[in-house]
Structures are given as structure tokens and as C-alpha cells.
């Protein structure tokens, strides 16, 4: 691949999120999806036919061995993210892996160390971080538009059906924290970082060994704190509020697919001013369909990956590997508090 050309993609896993990812990048210029792989060749071929992909494989190792693939997108289930990341890195491929990048901090640390050793790009797919709306929020914070930030509140709740095996089965990496709780947590770390002085969790684990809801408080230096909530039992008002000494920033529902930013600024005379900024999704390519609401936004993280690889960068400056590891370390503590143990924790 030349310095200026667009890296050629290989897709590991041909499920729902991979469908939306490939659909989203169809609207980007000069993007080539070279190959896809699933455990079943029939599934891989069906996926390839839908998207005009040249090569379909029934082996993930065959895909990462393809010399025409430069970067691999990993859209498999949570427990296999680490394994497939290591496989791709060991075959010299750059990697964009769906969140969570691993099942625990030990795995995440090992994957990051391998990527750095191999001098390959690695990114955990915290796609929200790359949205225009979130980039605008970070700009507001950097400019101290709301003064010194004191508190972040974020929530996410989805009433998952009992037939959703990947959510309710421990061996499939189920539970609310790794699937949806990671979103509000990432809003907290975006503002305050990944080194809270104290983490307090209160929630419930079901008989199947997965966390079904929790409230988490992260306490930082200088009396700053974040509160997050998540549940797999009900729909919460999925909003984010960042409160500072001179105002607050609000992301109305659904914050993990944010297209609107509200800011209220307080003035010394007791008045306040509210502004609203909109960041609508781009139009999808003709004939493209999505499974999940807001998946058009996946294109932004793909663009970030492409630009980073073209510039020979090894990680994103918008969502660093250290932040990924920090979030995974926080989630390990939350899971410990809730008594959630995955097979990967005992290996």
C-alpha cells in the first residue's frame, strides 16, 4: 500500500455489526473491501455477494494471510475480539476491533503491547468518539466554554429480549457493562480521564452470571465526579450532561449516536443563554440499508483509521490505546464489585 492510497479492508465476522460497518463505508471515496470471512463459507459468500466483495473465506487465518488486505475490521462476539486481534496483528495487519477490544485489562494490555511491538495501527471501535457532535463537545471543553467541569452524568438502558444469547450468556461475553455500559463510561473518561481515585458500583448479577444493571460513581481529584447508569431491563433516557462552573453541555438521547449538542452558559447577572448545534448524519450510499439505528456514523471511525494509516500513525489521537486500557481496567473493577467473572478471567 502506498503512502497516499486507501488501505484495503478485510472483514472478520459477517454478522449484523459488520453489515452496518461495510454499509457505512460504502459512502466513502476510494474505499475497497477486499475480503470477508465467516465460520461458514456460505455465510461469507452471501455477505460478499451483498457488498461486491472480491474474496470470501471460511477461515479467519486465510483472510489475515491475504496479501491484498491491509487492515482488518473485527466484528465477532466479545470473547473472540482479543484472539482475532492477535491473529491479525501477527499476520502484519492493522486492526479496528469492535468494543470492547478484549474481555479484561490483561488481554487488552497484551494486544496493545503486540501492536506496538509490530508497529501496526490498532483502534478499539468506540465509534461515538469520532462523531462531529462529539468532536465539537471536546472543542467546547478544551476552550473551557462551561468553565471547570465538576460532574458528568451518563446513562444507557436497553430492554434486551431474553432470546438475545450474546447478551444473556456469560460464555458469550454477555452483560450490560461490556455492551452498553462502556458508552457512558467512555463519556466520563473523555472528560476526566481513566484514573479515578475511587470507583463505587451497586448493581445486580443474574443467576447466569451476567450483570443486568448497575450505578457507578467515579470520584476524581479536586472534588470532580461522574455517575453512570446502565440496565438491560428498560429503556433509560440515554442522555449525557457535563456540568461546569459556568454552564453545562447536554447530549440528548440517544447520546451514543449523538447528532445534537445543547449548551447552557451562566452569567454573573443571573441570566443564562442556551445554544443548540446540529450535526446530522451524512446521506448513505444509494441502495444501502442499516440494521442498527445510527450506524451511518460508523463511517467516521473508518475515516479516522484510514487517515491514521495513511499518515503511518499507530493509534488514534482521539481515542488512544491508553484510554482503551484505562476503561478496561475500570470495567474490571466494576465487574469485581458485581461478581461477574468470564472464562477469560481464569485463563
matplotlib code that plots the C-alpha trace (Angstrom):
import matplotlib.pyplot as plt

x = [0.0, 1.4, 1.6, -1.4, -3.6, -6.5, -5.9, -7.8, -10.2, -10.8, -13.8, -13.7, -17.2, -20.1, -22.9, -25.1, -22.5, -20.2, -23.1, -23.6, -19.9, -19.5, -22.7, -21.4, -18.1, -19.8, -20.3, -16.5, -14.4, -11.9, -12.6, -12.0, -13.4, -11.1, -12.2, -14.6, -14.5, -17.1, -17.1, -19.3, -18.3, -21.9, -22.4, -19.2, -20.1, -23.6, -22.0, -19.5, -22.3, -24.3, -21.4, -19.5, -16.5, -13.9, -12.9, -14.9, -13.2, -14.4, -11.2, -10.1, -6.5, -7.0, -8.2, -5.3, -3.0, -4.4, -1.6, -4.3, -5.7, -4.1, -6.4, -8.9, -12.2, -13.2, -16.9, -17.1, -18.6, -16.8, -14.9, -13.1, -12.1, -8.7, -8.0, -8.8, -6.9, -3.7, -4.2, -4.4, -1.5, 0.7, 0.0, 1.0, -2.4, -3.6, -6.7, -10.0, -11.7, -15.2, -15.6, -14.8, -11.3, -10.9, -12.6, -10.3, -7.3, -4.8, -5.9, -6.2, -2.7, -1.3, -3.0, -1.7, 1.8, 1.8, 0.5, 3.3, 5.9, 4.8, 4.4, 0.9, -2.2, -4.8, -8.0, -10.9, -14.1, -15.5, -17.2, -19.1, -15.8, -15.3, -18.7, -18.8, -21.0, -18.5, -15.6, -17.5, -18.1, -14.3, -13.6, -16.0, -14.4, -10.9, -12.0, -13.4, -16.8, -18.5, -15.6, -14.1, -16.0, -17.4, -19.7, -20.5, -23.7, -24.5, -27.0, -27.8, -30.6, -31.9, -34.6, -32.9, -35.0, -34.4, -33.6, -30.6, -28.0, -24.9, -26.3, -27.6, -24.9, -21.8, -19.7, -20.6, -19.4, -22.9, -23.8, -24.7, -21.3, -19.3, -22.1, -23.8, -22.3, -19.0, -20.6, -21.5, -18.1, -16.3, -18.1, -16.8, -13.2, -13.4, -13.9, -11.9, -9.5, -9.1, -7.6, -10.4, -9.3, -12.3, -14.8, -18.1, -20.6, -24.0, -25.9, -27.2, -25.9, -28.3, -28.2, -26.5, -23.5, -24.0, -24.6, -28.1, -27.8, -25.5, -25.0, -21.3, -19.7, -16.2, -14.5, -11.6, -9.3, -10.4, -14.0, -14.8, -17.1, -19.0, -22.1, -23.2, -26.1, -26.9, -29.5, -30.6, -34.1, -35.6, -35.1, -33.3, -33.2, -29.9, -28.6, -25.3, -24.8, -21.5, -21.7, -19.1, -18.7, -20.0, -22.6, -23.4, -23.3, -26.1, -26.3, -30.0, -31.0, -29.6, -26.2, -24.3, -25.4, -25.3, -26.3, -27.2, -25.3, -27.0, -25.0, -26.3, -24.0, -24.5, -23.7, -22.8, -26.0, -28.1, -29.1, -28.3, -28.0, -28.9, -27.5, -28.2, -25.9, -26.9, -24.7, -26.9, -25.8, -24.4, -26.6, -25.9, -24.8, -27.7, -29.3, -27.6, -29.5, -28.6, -29.7, -28.9, -30.2, -27.4, -25.0, -24.3, -21.9, -19.6, -18.0, -16.3, -14.2, -13.4, -12.2, -10.1, -8.5, -7.8, -6.2, -4.1, -2.7, -2.0, 0.0, 1.7, 0.3, 0.0, -3.0, -5.7, -5.2, -9.0, -9.3, -5.9, -4.9, -4.1, -7.7, -8.9, -6.8, -7.9, -11.5, -11.0, -9.2, -12.2, -14.6, -12.6, -13.1, -16.8, -17.2, -15.3, -17.7, -20.7, -19.2, -19.1, -16.4, -15.8, -13.9, -11.1, -10.5, -9.5, -7.2]
y = [0.0, 3.4, 6.3, 8.0, 5.1, 3.9, 0.7, -2.3, -3.8, -7.4, -8.2, -10.8, -11.9, -11.4, -10.6, -7.6, -5.1, -6.0, -5.5, -2.0, -1.2, -2.1, -0.3, 2.8, 3.0, 2.5, 6.3, 7.0, 7.6, 5.0, 2.5, -1.1, -4.0, -6.8, -9.8, -11.1, -14.3, -16.2, -19.6, -20.8, -20.2, -19.9, -17.0, -15.3, -15.7, -14.3, -11.3, -10.9, -11.0, -8.4, -5.9, -6.8, -8.1, -9.9, -12.7, -14.8, -17.1, -19.7, -19.2, -16.1, -17.2, -17.3, -13.7, -12.4, -14.3, -12.5, -10.1, -7.9, -7.0, -4.1, -3.5, -5.9, -4.9, -7.4, -7.7, -11.1, -11.6, -10.1, -13.2, -13.5, -9.9, -10.4, -13.7, -12.3, -9.1, -11.1, -13.2, -10.2, -8.4, -11.5, -11.5, -7.9, -6.4, -3.1, -3.6, -1.9, -4.1, -3.6, -2.6, -4.0, -4.7, -7.6, -9.3, -7.8, -5.5, -8.3, -9.2, -5.5, -4.8, -7.8, -6.7, -3.2, -4.4, -6.6, -3.8, -1.5, -4.3, -4.9, -1.2, -1.7, 0.5, -0.6, 1.0, -0.1, 0.8, 3.4, 4.9, 7.7, 9.4, 10.3, 11.9, 15.5, 16.2, 14.7, 16.4, 19.7, 18.8, 18.2, 21.6, 23.3, 21.6, 22.5, 26.1, 26.0, 27.2, 25.9, 26.7, 24.0, 20.7, 19.3, 16.5, 14.1, 12.1, 9.5, 6.6, 3.9, 1.3, -1.2, -3.8, -6.7, -9.7, -12.9, -14.7, -12.5, -15.1, -12.9, -10.5, -13.1, -15.8, -15.4, -17.6, -15.3, -12.2, -11.2, -8.5, -4.8, -3.3, -4.5, -4.0, -0.7, 0.5, 1.1, 4.1, 6.2, 5.2, 6.5, 9.9, 10.1, 9.2, 11.6, 14.5, 13.3, 10.6, 7.0, 7.4, 8.0, 7.9, 5.8, 3.6, 2.6, 0.2, -1.0, -3.4, -6.9, -10.1, -12.7, -16.4, -16.8, -14.8, -11.6, -8.0, -6.8, -3.2, -1.0, 2.5, 3.5, 6.5, 7.6, 10.0, 12.1, 14.7, 18.2, 17.0, 16.0, 13.0, 11.1, 9.0, 6.4, 4.0, 1.2, -1.6, -4.4, -4.4, -1.0, 1.9, 4.8, 8.4, 8.0, 11.5, 12.9, 16.1, 17.7, 20.3, 23.0, 26.2, 28.4, 26.2, 22.7, 20.7, 18.2, 15.4, 14.5, 10.9, 8.9, 10.1, 7.1, 8.2, 11.9, 14.5, 17.4, 19.4, 21.7, 24.2, 26.4, 29.2, 31.0, 34.7, 36.7, 38.8, 35.6, 35.2, 32.3, 31.6, 28.3, 27.3, 24.2, 22.8, 20.1, 17.6, 15.4, 12.1, 12.1, 10.6, 6.8, 5.5, 4.6, 1.3, 0.9, -0.4, -0.5, -2.9, -0.7, 2.9, 5.5, 3.1, 5.7, 7.1, 4.2, 5.9, 8.5, 5.9, 4.2, 7.6, 8.1, 4.7, 5.4, 8.8, 7.4, 4.5, 6.8, 9.1, 6.0, 6.6, 3.7, 4.8, 7.5, 10.8, 11.0, 7.6, 6.4, 2.9, 4.1, 5.2, 1.8, 0.1, 2.5, 1.9, -1.9, -1.5, 0.4, -2.2, -5.0, -3.2, -2.8, -6.4, -7.4, -5.4, -7.1, -10.6, -11.1, -13.5, -14.5, -17.6, -15.3, -14.1, -17.6, -18.5]
z = [0.0, -1.0, 1.5, -0.1, -1.2, 0.9, 2.9, 1.7, 4.2, 5.4, 7.5, 10.2, 11.1, 8.8, 11.3, 11.9, 13.1, 10.2, 7.8, 9.1, 9.1, 5.4, 4.6, 6.3, 4.4, 1.0, 1.0, 1.4, -1.6, -2.8, -0.1, -1.0, 1.0, -0.4, 1.6, 4.3, 6.4, 8.5, 10.1, 7.2, 3.6, 2.6, 5.1, 3.9, 0.3, 0.9, 2.7, -0.2, -2.8, -1.0, -1.0, -4.1, -2.1, -4.2, -1.8, 0.7, 3.2, 5.7, 7.7, 9.6, 9.2, 5.4, 5.5, 7.5, 5.2, 2.2, 0.9, -0.6, 2.8, 4.7, 7.7, 9.4, 10.9, 13.7, 14.2, 16.0, 19.5, 22.6, 23.8, 20.4, 20.0, 21.6, 19.8, 16.4, 17.1, 18.0, 14.9, 12.6, 14.2, 14.0, 10.2, 9.8, 9.5, 11.0, 13.2, 14.0, 16.6, 17.9, 21.5, 23.9, 22.5, 25.0, 27.9, 30.6, 31.1, 30.9, 27.4, 26.3, 27.6, 25.7, 22.4, 22.8, 23.5, 20.4, 18.2, 19.4, 19.0, 15.4, 14.7, 13.5, 13.9, 16.5, 17.5, 19.7, 17.9, 20.3, 17.2, 19.2, 19.9, 16.2, 15.6, 14.6, 17.6, 20.0, 18.4, 18.9, 22.6, 23.1, 21.4, 23.8, 26.8, 25.6, 25.2, 28.8, 27.5, 30.6, 32.9, 35.2, 34.8, 38.1, 37.1, 34.3, 34.2, 31.5, 31.2, 28.8, 29.1, 26.6, 27.3, 25.6, 24.7, 26.6, 23.3, 22.7, 23.6, 23.3, 25.9, 28.5, 28.3, 30.3, 28.0, 25.1, 27.0, 28.0, 30.4, 30.3, 31.1, 28.2, 25.7, 26.7, 30.0, 28.2, 26.4, 29.4, 31.0, 27.9, 28.2, 31.8, 30.7, 27.8, 30.3, 33.4, 32.2, 33.2, 36.7, 39.2, 42.9, 43.8, 42.0, 43.6, 42.0, 43.0, 40.8, 40.2, 38.6, 37.5, 38.0, 34.6, 35.8, 33.8, 35.1, 34.3, 35.8, 37.8, 39.0, 39.1, 40.8, 39.7, 42.1, 40.8, 42.3, 43.1, 44.0, 40.5, 39.9, 37.3, 37.7, 35.2, 35.0, 32.6, 32.5, 30.3, 31.6, 30.5, 28.2, 30.0, 28.9, 27.1, 27.6, 28.8, 30.9, 31.6, 34.3, 34.8, 36.8, 34.0, 32.4, 31.1, 27.9, 27.2, 24.6, 24.3, 23.7, 22.0, 23.1, 21.7, 18.3, 19.1, 16.4, 18.7, 21.3, 23.7, 25.8, 28.5, 29.8, 33.1, 33.5, 36.6, 36.4, 36.8, 33.2, 31.0, 27.3, 25.5, 22.2, 20.1, 17.4, 15.0, 13.3, 11.0, 9.6, 6.1, 3.4, 2.9, -0.5, -2.8, -2.0, 1.3, 4.3, 8.0, 10.8, 13.8, 14.3, 13.7, 12.0, 9.4, 12.0, 11.7, 8.7, 11.0, 12.8, 9.5, 8.1, 11.2, 10.7, 7.0, 7.7, 10.6, 8.5, 5.6, 7.9, 9.4, 12.9, 15.2, 17.2, 17.3, 19.0, 19.6, 21.4, 22.5, 23.4, 26.9, 27.2, 26.0, 28.5, 31.3, 30.5, 30.5, 33.9, 35.3, 34.0, 35.6, 39.0, 38.3, 37.4, 40.5, 42.6, 40.9, 41.0, 37.2, 36.1, 32.5, 31.3, 30.1, 33.7, 34.8, 31.9]

ax = plt.figure().add_subplot(projection="3d")
ax.plot(x, y, z, "-o")
ax.set_aspect("equal")
plt.show()
